[in-house]
Amino acid sequence: MAARDSARENASMTMDKSLRRSGQLVRARNVLTRAERIKVLEVEERWSGGDSPLGLPKVRVQRSTTGKKKPKEEKEAAPGAAPKEETPKK
């Protein structure tokens, strides 16, 4: 029995991927802490040091967007080649 108990003590459980945080990119949050909201309001000059930190106005969270990839511009056509016609978009 002593061998079983020591084996159980040394055994470790695996951690779910969603719970791992160190060394990975942090996801964007959609809620700011009070201190972060105050910093944003100070930058926007909507809050001064004497104002109450309670009842702060809403602050829009800036999200970074990757956007759509722009199509590569076509290289200039070879001399003598017929120009490529563009199809009209609907």
Buried (B, 14 or more C-beta within 10 A) or exposed (E): EEEEEEEEEEEEEEEEEEEEEEEEEEEEEEEBEEEEBBBBBEEEEEBEEEEEEEEBEEBEEEEEEEEEEEEEEEEEEEEEEEEEEEEEEE
